[in-house]
């Protein structure tokens, strides 16, 4: 075996070793990428859940006070109507009717 053949054998073995190293590196990169994508999907899902929860809380923060305000206005209007109806009655009868209405409304 001559020097040329030895050189070719060394180069061939080095090239094979380089291919093995490249394959191992490719597998490591693929594994790291897969794990990173999985983690990114988990983080994305977590942010979506948090975002949905925050938007629901914000919506409740808007809707609940609006509903309370609407109920308050309805009660005010009912009170105005009752006052209007009861104001036409004599004082004694008006007081009796107010007590009766209060019993009906508040138990």
Buried (B, 14 or more C-beta within 10 A) or exposed (E): EEEEEEEEEEEEEEEEEEEEEEEEEEEEEEEEEEEEEEEEEEEEEEEEEEEEEEEEEEEEEEEEEEEEEEEEEEEEEEEEEBEEEBEEEEEEEBEEBBEEBEEEEEE
